[in-house]
Amino acid sequence: MPEVLSQSQIDALLNSMRSGGDADQAEDKKPEKKYRKYDFTTPRKFTKDRIKMLNGIFENYTRVISSRLNGQLRTTCELEVESIEEQKFFEFNNALTEGDVLAMVDVTIQPKEENGTSVLAEDPVMVYLSTSTALGMMDRMMGSENETARDVPTGYAYTDLELQLYEYLMKDIVRMMGNSWENYVPITFDYNRTEVNPTLVQLLNLDETVVLVDMKLEFSGSEGRLSIVLPGSVLTSIFAEVNRESLGRKMASEDNSEEIFDQLRESTLEIVAELGDTQLSLSDIYHLSVGDVLDLGRPKDSPVFLEIGGYQWFTGRMGTHKKNMAIKIDEVCYSAEQRSE
């Protein structure tokens, strides 16, 4: 008996015929994978490896500065890196308002050689601290115990006293920045000046490539943003010095390798062949004489252990070579468990 179709199956069949039989194909069609558009007119200046390196540097910086701020603000302060991205300077500059304040920082690349010369970067690094966060930190520094976020109107202008406190606060934040670069290249960050209303001053070329390090800052119920703008020219100089230092270390290690091996070849190493061991009482040792036999508790054809530095590295057999007593190596003890036996 032929199968009877239900009403829903009949409707699906009719819909499929009306659409030309593509109903099932439309259902099975997977959503198109989206790819990030790449702007070939403004190619990326720094590779992913460089951005990853900066991420590690500033992750270390957040740990250092968080403990520092805990003591200054007398409260728990949490700082974490939210994003590190390459962009044009105008993208950062357009987001500023008239009441914002920037800390201008001079960057000096210190040479590792004694006779080297320091290099001062032409463009300054800029540090931005959101206004509400900065005022809340100032309140804590002045002894306030307020645990709620301060409501700051848009376009708020700092007073002269607040600018002095801002400068004191930023000098400490900037000074600690150089510690995070010590593993790569010695760099000194020096606070230069406070730029009030930066939107009216051309700090950098608007098309200059910069790397924006955006960090989230939380303390006493307040949440704000700490951003560091690294100009592309400064990073290019730093990365060039990092490459030079890495190449110098690589060449130094290659140059010293032959010298190290020469010293190792001429060094002496004591190898001890152990036939066996036994324990004797002091009285037995006192009565030993020529011709006495000590029982080592091992068969005469047992392997002999060769010890280097107190560890068993080889096993061998006793024999003679050119009328001298010798040991023929049978096995190498590769694992630490074998050497410790």
TANORPE-V447216 format. One record per pair of residues at least 6 apart in sequence whose C-alpha atoms are under 7 Angstrom apart, sorted by sequence separation. I is the first residue (numbers start at 0). J is the second residue. D is the distance in Angstrom with one decimal. If there is no record, write none. Layout:
[[I,J,D] [I,J,D]]
//
This chain:
[[15,21,6.5] [69,75,5.4] [110,116,6.2] [180,186,6.5] [216,222,5.7] [217,223,6.5] [305,311,5.7] [306,312,5.8] [318,324,6.0] [319,325,4.9] [332,338,5.8] [15,22,5.4] [69,76,5.5] [110,117,5.9] [216,223,5.2] [304,311,6.3] [305,312,6.1] [318,325,5.2] [68,76,6.4] [109,117,4.8] [215,223,6.1] [216,224,5.6] [305,313,5.1] [317,325,6.1] [318,326,5.8] [108,117,5.7] [109,118,6.7] [177,186,5.5] [215,224,4.9] [216,225,6.6] [304,313,6.0] [305,314,5.9] [317,326,4.7] [107,117,6.5] [108,118,5.1] [177,187,5.4] [214,224,5.8] [215,225,6.3] [304,314,4.6] [316,326,5.3] [317,327,6.7] [65,76,5.9] [107,118,5.5] [108,119,6.4] [177,188,5.9] [214,225,5.1] [303,314,5.5] [304,315,6.5] [315,326,5.8] [316,327,5.2] [65,77,6.0] [107,119,4.4] [176,188,6.6] [213,225,6.2] [214,226,6.0] [302,314,6.1] [303,315,5.1] [315,327,5.1] [316,328,6.7] [65,78,6.0] [106,119,6.0] [107,120,6.2] [213,226,4.6] [302,315,5.4] [303,316,5.8] [315,328,4.1] [106,120,5.5] [135,149,6.3] [174,188,6.0] [212,226,5.6] [213,227,6.7] [302,316,5.3] [303,317,6.9] [314,328,5.8] [315,329,4.8] [173,188,6.2] [174,189,6.5] [211,226,6.9] [212,227,5.1] [313,328,6.5] [314,329,5.7] [315,330,6.8] [173,189,6.8] [211,227,5.9] [212,228,6.5] [314,330,5.3] [61,78,5.6] [106,123,6.8] [173,190,6.5] [211,228,4.8] [313,330,5.7] [314,331,6.7] [61,79,6.0] [105,123,5.2] [131,149,6.3] [210,228,6.0] [211,229,6.4] [277,295,5.5] [313,331,4.6] [104,123,5.3] [105,124,6.5] [209,228,6.5] [210,229,5.1] [276,295,5.8] [312,331,6.0] [313,332,5.6] [103,123,6.0] [104,124,5.0] [131,151,5.9] [170,190,5.7] [209,229,5.5] [210,230,6.5] [275,295,5.8] [312,332,5.0] [103,124,6.0] [104,125,6.1] [209,230,4.4] [210,231,6.9] [58,80,6.4] [103,125,5.0] [208,230,6.4] [209,231,4.9] [102,125,5.7] [103,126,6.7] [208,231,5.1] [101,125,6.3] [102,126,5.1] [101,126,5.8] [102,127,6.6] [101,127,5.1] [312,338,5.7] [100,127,6.9] [137,164,6.6] [166,193,7.0] [311,338,4.5] [310,338,5.4] [311,339,6.6] [54,83,6.9] [274,303,5.2] [310,339,6.1] [273,303,5.9] [274,304,6.8] [99,130,6.7] [272,303,6.5] [273,304,5.2] [272,304,5.7] [273,305,6.3] [272,305,4.5] [271,305,5.6] [272,306,6.3] [270,305,6.5] [271,306,5.0] [270,306,5.8] [271,307,6.6] [270,307,5.2] [269,307,6.6] [98,154,4.3] [97,154,5.8] [98,155,5.2] [184,241,6.1] [96,154,6.7] [98,156,5.2] [183,241,6.1] [72,136,6.6] [72,139,5.3] [72,140,5.6] [71,140,6.6] [147,219,6.6] [148,220,5.9] [146,219,4.8] [147,220,5.3] [148,221,4.7] [146,220,5.6] [147,221,6.5] [109,185,5.3] [108,185,6.3] [109,186,5.6] [108,186,4.6] [107,186,5.7] [108,187,6.5] [106,186,7.0] [107,187,5.1] [106,187,5.8] [107,188,6.6] [106,188,4.9] [105,188,5.8] [106,189,6.6] [104,188,6.3] [105,189,5.1] [104,189,5.5] [105,190,6.4] [104,190,4.6] [105,191,6.2] [103,190,6.4] [104,191,5.2] [103,191,5.5] [103,192,5.4] [132,221,6.9] [102,192,6.1] [103,193,6.1] [132,222,6.8] [102,193,4.8] [103,194,6.9] [132,223,5.2] [101,193,5.9] [102,194,6.2] [100,193,6.9] [101,194,5.1] [100,194,5.8] [101,195,6.7] [129,223,6.0] [100,195,4.9] [129,224,5.6] [99,195,6.8] [100,196,6.1] [101,197,6.9] [128,224,6.0] [129,225,6.7] [99,196,5.9] [100,197,6.8] [128,225,4.7] [98,196,5.9] [127,225,5.8] [128,226,6.5] [97,196,5.1] [127,226,5.0] [126,226,5.8] [127,227,6.3] [97,198,6.5] [126,227,4.6] [125,227,5.8] [126,228,6.3] [95,198,6.8] [125,228,5.0] [124,228,5.8] [125,229,7.0] [124,229,5.3] [92,198,6.9] [124,230,6.5] [64,172,6.8] [122,230,6.8] [64,175,6.9] [122,233,6.7] [120,233,5.9] [60,176,6.4] [89,205,4.7] [88,205,5.2] [89,206,6.5] [87,205,6.9] [88,206,6.0] [60,179,5.5] [87,206,5.5] [88,207,5.5] [59,179,6.1] [87,207,5.7] [88,208,6.1] [87,208,4.7] [88,209,5.9] [57,179,7.0] [86,208,5.9] [87,209,5.9] [56,179,5.5] [86,209,5.6] [56,180,6.5] [85,209,5.8] [86,210,6.2] [85,210,4.4] [84,210,5.6] [85,211,6.3] [83,210,6.8] [84,211,5.6] [83,211,5.7] [84,212,6.9] [83,212,4.6] [82,212,6.1] [83,213,6.3] [82,213,5.3] [81,213,5.7] [80,213,6.2] [81,214,5.2] [80,214,4.3] [81,215,6.4] [79,214,5.5] [80,215,6.4] [78,214,6.7] [79,215,5.5] [78,215,5.7] [79,216,6.9] [78,216,4.7] [77,216,5.8] [78,217,6.5] [77,217,5.2] [76,217,5.8] [77,218,6.5] [76,218,4.6] [75,218,6.0] [74,218,6.9] [74,219,6.8]]
//
